[in-house]
Amino acid sequence: MPINTIGSENRKGDLGSPYAIKDYYEINSELGSESDLKNLINAIHQHRMKVMIDIVFNHTSTDSKLYKDKPDWFLHDSSGKRVNKNPEWTDVSELDYSKNDLWNYQIEVLKYYAKFVDGFRCDVAPQVPINFWITARHEVDKVNNRLIWLAESTDKEYIRSIRSKGFWASSDGELYNAFDMTYDYDIDQLWRSYVKGKTSTADYVKALNEQTVIYPDNAIKMRALENHDQDRAHDLIPNMNDLINWTAFSGFQRGSLLIYNGQEYGIHRTPSLFTRDPIDWEAKDGDLTDLITRLHQLMQDDIQVSGDYMITEDYNDIVQVSYRLKDKIRIGIFNLKSKGGWCKVSLLDGEYQNLLNEEQVKVLNGTTEIGLDPVIIEGKL
C-alpha cells in the first residue's frame, strides 16, 4: 500500500487513508525514512524478491502539497468548487489530466521511484486517461525498463458509472496498452454470485475462458480471492475445505496470484484501513502456506507459462484446468463445494502423483475419483 505521507484534512479514522497522499516525494514517517525504505528494498532483493509500490495518481489528499501549489491541476465544477468523480472519496481531491504540466510532474515522480523499486501498482488506474499511462511508461522505461506495471482495474458497472458522468474510464482491454497486469475485477461480481449459489458453474467457467480471447495474448490477470478493499475470502467461503480448493484453483489459473496478509492462515477478520488494526495471528483457522508455496513453484513451469490453457466444468461444482504443451498435459481438478465425484481426464490409465501433496491418483477407463482435496496431475498426451 502507499508509503507516502497522509493528509490531515478530512481524515478517515485515526490514521487517515493511505490513499489520501499529501506529498508524493515524502515517506510517511510512521513507516520510516527514505533511507529505511532503500535499506528494506536492498534486503528484500537479497532474498531474490521484488518490491512494488502503490502509485496513487487519480487523486491526492484535500490538503496536499500539490493542491496548495497547483490548485488548477484539480477537478472543479463551473462555479470553481472542487468536484470528485467518486463522491464517497471525501478525503481526497481528484486530479485533472487535461493539464499537460500535470503529466510531466507525475512522470517525474514515477522516474524518481523507478530508480530503486521493481514495479508499480497503480491505484484506480482506469480513471487516469490511458494515454497518460502509455506516455508515462515510455518515458519511465528510459530510467528502468524492467519494471512490472500492475493496474488496479475496476468492474464493468464502475466503468459504466464513471463514463456516464462524462469522465474517462479504461476497460481492461485498453489498460493492457500500458500495463502488464490487471486485477480480476472484470469477473469479480460473477465470482461472488457463483460462490453464493446465484450463478451456474457453466456461466462462471465461460467468463474465465473468455478472458483468454478478449485480452491480448500476453495479458496477465492477477488472481485474488481477497484484498484490502474486499471482505476476507474465509468469510465468503466459511468451509475450510472449500477455501483450500478455491486457493488452489485461483493459484492454478493462468496469471499471477495475490495473497493478502493473513489469507495464508484463513484469517476471518478484515482489518481497518484507517486505524491501527494489527492482524490477530492467534485467530488463524488453517495453514495454507505450503499449498501457496507449491502453487507458486508450479506457476514457474514452462507448461503453465506457454501451454494451451482451458477451464472445463464437471458436474457437482468440480472444475478442471488444463495446460497442454507439446506431448505433455497438466490437469488441475478442484472440488469447489465439497461434493466430490468422478471426472473424465485426458490421461492414459495408470497411477499419477498429485503434484500438490505427492499422493497417488488412479486413472481408470479415462476417469478418476475426486474427494475433498485439490488434485494436480500430469502425463503424456
Phi, psi and omega in degrees: 000171186303146183249004185271171178298148181256138179296156179264332184283136177058033183298147170260125180070190183288320186265341187082163180283133175296349178267004173256077190278134181270322183211117182296336184263002185246130179277137177301118185296338177290340177266335182137196181254175176297324177296319177299318180299313182294322177295320178297315180299317178298319179294320178295319179299327178294339175267014179059037175244165180245160182238121173250142176244156182277126179250122185245092187251358177282334186200167172230176172296158181293340179248030185291158175300322182293321179293322179293322183277324186223065183299335180285355176274006184244158182289133175223153175275185185295340179268000179092003180277140177300141181222143178244145174294324179250104185293345179286343182272075186282348183259008182226162171243133184271142184277153183250103185277014168279353180267111183296328179294329176298318179304312182298317180298311184294325178294323177294324175300312180298317179298323180299311182282336181295344181288339183222357175253173184251355181181166180235132167259112189263113185295141181032053185303327182298335183279349173264128185308138183299328179295330174295312182297321179297314179296316181300315182296319179301317183286319182290331176303335180290337178265316182205107183263014179249014180289148171266128181248114180246125178261127168284089179284174185230168182281169187299319183294323178293318177301314180299319180298314181293318180295327180295340179269003178089013181255162176287141170209118184279141166282168177300320180302321178289322182299328181292354172291339181235335188251153175277325188225150172227161175294167181266021185292343180297336177240011186298315181294324177294318178300314180296323178295321179293315181300325180276003177081018183258352181228144182284156175302320182300316180294321180293314180296321178301317180295321178296317180292328179294333178302332184282348183240343180268350177243164180303155185299328182265011181291141179245128173264136175267110182280132182210130174272339179202160171202187188291346178264358186236160174294158178300142179299325182288340172286318180287329182236082186295327181290118185297324179295320176297320180297321177299314180294320178295321178297315179294317179297315179299317183281350180258351176288158178295132179135205177242167186238124175263130174243120179274138185311121182103338180299327183293348177242017177064033179297135182274318193282130178275121181287154177285148175272343196244007176209164179292123187208072184295150178291134176273096184290343176287345183271014183294146185246007180173181180224106182258010188295317180296320179297313182295319178299316181294318178300320178297318179298314181295327182297339182277346184290146185302324183296328179272349176269316189244352185288157173293131194239135180206142173248134178232155182260130168253171180287169178063033178058037172254135179236150176244141171240128181234144173236129178239130177217116183057243183257016183245147174226137174239126186238131172250133181236125189230124182267094193281343181223032171054042181255322179076173179152194179252140181233140171282138179226150182272057180226151175293153177300143179153188179259133179232154179262128174294116184291351179270329185219006177069008176284156182277139178238125183262132174249123181225127182056036177073014179229158176221148180274134181247123176262225184270340185272144173294150184231134170230120181229159178214156180191191181273148176280000000 
